């Protein structure tokens, strides 16, 4: 069972480690923020990264345990869907960070 599901844990563990070690060092959308907003966005994205990682570890474990009696091909299909969700989640991480920065600091003063 774990031989099928171990690839699902790899991105999740990378997210946890990256969030706790504050990687990446630069926030992706830094060009539109001043210094204070940039620092807040970095801290928030790091926190969200390790939280997403923990969530995906738990989700992967729940799927692994609940599908243990299924055929291996069905488990591999679910694993593929989980990996797509894990990879897509990191791209969508910037949406709540941008909203939180906008909510805390208001609209951009440059516009």
N, C-alpha and C positions, 0 to 999 in steps of 0.2 A: 504494500500500500504506500509506504513512504517513498519507495523507489519511483513511483509515478508522480508524487506530489512535491518532491523536494525542489524542483525549479520554481514553484510558486513562492517559496520562502525567500529565494535569493533577492529579488527586487525589494521585498518588504524589509529584509534585514539591512540592505544597503540604504534604504530610506531612513531607518532608525539610526544607523551609524552616522550617516551624513547630517541628519538633523542635530544629533547630539554633539558632533564635532564641528558644527557650524560650517558645513560645506554646502554649496559653493560659497565662497567668500563674498562674492558680489551678487546683489539682487539683479535679476535679468532686466528689469524695466527701470533702471536707475536714472535714465536721462530726463525723466519728467518730474523728479523729486528733488527737493532741497536736502540739505544735510540731515536735518531732524527727521524728515519724512523717510529718507533713505534708511536711516538706522532703525526706525520703527518697522519698516517693511522687511528688512533683513531679519530682525528678531522674530517677527511674525511668521515669515516663510520658513525659518529654521524650526520653529515650534510646530507648525503645521506639517512639516516634512516628517518629523519623527512620530507625530500622532497618526499620520496617514500610514506610516510603516507598521505601527502597533495594530492599527485597525485591520490592515491586510494580513498580518500574521494571524490574528484571531479569525478572520474570515476564511483564510486558507485552512486553518486547523478545523474549523466547523465543517467546511465542505469535505475535507478529507475524511473526517469521522462519519459524516452522514452518508457519504457515498461509498463506504468501504465494501459494501456487498454488491455494488454494481459491477458490470463488466469493465475491463480495463479501458476499452475504447471510449466508453461513456465518461469515465473519469478523465481521460485525456482531453476530451472535448470541453468539459467543465474547467479543466486546468488552463486550456487555451483561452477561454473566455475570461478567466480570472487574471491571467497575465496581461491581456489586452486592457482590462479595467485598471490594473496596477500601473501600467505604463501611461495610459491616458490620464490618470488621476494627477500625476505630477505636472502635466501640461496645464490642467485646469486649476492647479493650485494658485496660480497668480490672480485668478478672478476674485476669490474672497480676500486676498491680501490687498489688492487694489481698492476694493470696496471698503475695507477696514481703514485704510489710510485716508481715503476720501471722507469717511464718516468722522474720523478723529480730527483731521486737520481742515475739513471743509473743502470747498472747490479750489482748484488751482488759482493762485493769485496772478499767474502769468496770463491767463486767458481773460 
